[in-house]
Amino acid sequence: MNNSKFVLDKLTKLFEQGLLTSKDLGNEILTILKSKRDEIVFRMKLTSKEEFDILLKRVENLEKKIDKINIKKKTKVKRVKKS
């Protein structure tokens, strides 16, 4: 009971002082949710979208290089005629 009274007193003081508006409250909630999301992503060791896009481009470039090398090998190989 004492704890809930303390919390209510703090909230009423904030409302009285005009420091807490609906926009500020919304921004604060979004900030808290974003920090929790970032914390979960960090724990799971996931990559961000930008990092994923960069890695995807690197893989595509490497695949192109491999294809070029394979094509060069095929053109260099001489076919031997069977007698």
C-alpha positions in Angstrom: 0.0 0.0 0.0 2.8 2.3 0.9 4.6 1.7 -2.4 1.5 2.4 -4.5 0.9 5.6 -2.6 4.5 6.7 -3.3 4.1 6.0 -7.0 0.8 7.9 -7.2 2.3 10.8 -5.4 5.1 11.0 -7.9 2.8 10.8 -10.8 0.5 13.5 -9.5 3.5 15.8 -8.9 4.6 15.3 -12.5 1.1 16.1 -13.8 1.0 19.2 -11.6 4.3 20.5 -12.8 3.2 20.0 -16.4 6.3 18.0 -17.3 4.4 15.0 -18.5 2.3 15.4 -21.7 0.8 12.7 -23.9 3.5 13.3 -26.5 6.3 13.0 -23.9 4.7 9.9 -22.5 4.5 8.4 -26.0 8.1 9.2 -26.8 9.2 7.8 -23.5 7.3 4.5 -24.1 8.8 4.3 -27.6 12.3 4.9 -26.2 11.9 2.1 -23.6 10.5 -0.3 -26.2 13.4 0.4 -28.6 16.0 -0.1 -25.9 14.4 -3.4 -24.9 14.3 -4.5 -28.6 18.0 -3.5 -29.0 18.9 -5.4 -25.9 17.1 -8.6 -27.1 18.8 -8.3 -30.6 22.1 -7.9 -28.9 21.6 -11.0 -26.8 20.5 -13.0 -29.8 23.5 -11.7 -31.8 21.3 -10.8 -34.8 22.5 -8.5 -37.5 20.9 -5.2 -38.4 19.2 -4.7 -41.9 22.2 -2.6 -43.1 24.7 -5.3 -42.1 22.6 -7.9 -43.7 22.4 -5.9 -47.0 26.1 -5.4 -47.0 26.8 -9.1 -46.4 24.3 -10.0 -49.1 26.1 -7.8 -51.6 29.4 -9.3 -50.7 28.1 -12.8 -51.2 26.7 -11.8 -54.6 30.0 -10.3 -55.7 31.9 -13.5 -54.6 29.4 -15.7 -56.5 30.0 -13.6 -59.6 33.8 -14.0 -59.2 33.4 -17.7 -58.8 31.3 -17.9 -62.0 34.0 -15.9 -63.9 36.7 -18.2 -62.7 34.7 -21.3 -63.6 34.1 -19.9 -67.1 37.8 -19.2 -67.6 38.7 -22.7 -66.5 36.2 -24.2 -69.0 37.6 -22.2 -71.9 41.2 -23.1 -71.0 40.6 -26.8 -70.9 41.6 -28.5 -74.1 39.6 -31.4 -75.3 41.6 -34.4 -76.3 40.4 -36.5 -79.3 40.2 -40.2 -78.8 42.0 -42.2 -81.3 
